[in-house]
Amino acid sequence: MDWSTLIQTFVGAGVGTAAVTGLISIYREHRHKKAQAAYMAMRLAVELEAFAADCSNLIASNSIAEQGPDQQFPDWNTEMPEIAPYPDDPEGWRAIDRKLAGRCLNFRNKIVGSRSAIAATVELSIDDLENELNEHIAARGLEAWQLAAALRRRHSVEDADVVWSFAGQLEETLRKAEKTKEDRAKAQSSIFNSA
């Protein structure tokens, strides 16, 4: 055996060992990031689903709100539910799908927008309050539910295990509120057009 063959054997073994070690390291990092993303997605989904359930409960509670004899409207709760703080996990946020992370972060802005719309209705158009409440609360609750489902699906987390499927109630409430708004707009349009 000559020296060049021996050196080639050692170099080949070293390169092979480094390649295998590198591949193992890459594989471990990929699995770790995937597990981290799944855990973060699950944590976010649970918070979003809890918010959706709170929205559904608020709609149900408002539907049976009592009205005093001298009150024009029932004692509706006009405060949209609070969403729990998101997990403070920078690595988890980096691990989940970027578009879904963006949707989660922007969702809080939509809640603020809905709260502002409800407050404006209380101040400026109280006759539309019931419909406006139902529309915004159902829309945000349904959006939270759909976002949670998208997170679970994208990161291979099991489906939510709920006792009562409130997503259907949110969809139905939103559909009715949108139909009522559309009917009012048509009625107002026909009044203006006939005048």
Order of alpha helices (4+ residues) and beta strands (2+ residues): alpha-alpha-alpha-alpha-alpha
